[in-house]
Amino acid sequence: MGIVGPFMMALLLIGWSLEGAWAAGAEAEAKATASASNCKPGKIEVIRQIPGSNGEIVYKVMCTDYQQMFVLVECRQRLCVLLR
């Protein structure tokens, strides 16, 4: 088992770090999508996240221009669309 154990651990760590980078990139895209929909983005939170190669993230983006107004943005990889 010598080198297989550390090699597999390294692959797992690389995968986790890439997933985190992808999520951060999708967050910026979600803010851009909200902004294009006349919502000046403020606080952003993850509503649903499905990991994997075809994963998706749904964000709730609060609009700073209006009180209690938000939009939902769905991102698959770096392509985001407005849900509501």
Secondary structure, DSSP 8 states (H G I E B T S, - for coil): -TTHHHHHHHHHHHHHHHHHHHHHHHHHHHHHHHHHTT--EEEEEEEEEE-STT-EEEEEEEESSSTT-EEEEEEETTEEEE--
